[in-house]
Amino acid sequence: MRYDIEGFITFDTEDASLLNLLTGDCVELSQTSTRLLAELLNHRGDILSRSEIFHSVFDQYGARASNSNLNISLRYVET
């Protein structure tokens, strides 16, 4: 799936990338960061609890859900 962010960023979940259409810069995300960003974009304007994020981003995929793992994934999405 592709998401348009603010008209100049394209987020592609298939190849786990963020592309800046203005500069051509492309960043590859980890699988966890890709799931996290997709979950946040799918719930724009909603408040998601930490437990909802843990379930949809980690538990559902057999990954270890922890505050540390979430913080690391958020760090990759923010960069």
Secondary structure, 3 states (H helix, E strand, C coil): CEEEECCCEEEECCCCEEEECCCCCEEECCHHHHHHHHHHHHCCCCCCCHHHHHHHHHHHHCCCCCHHHHHHHHHHHHC
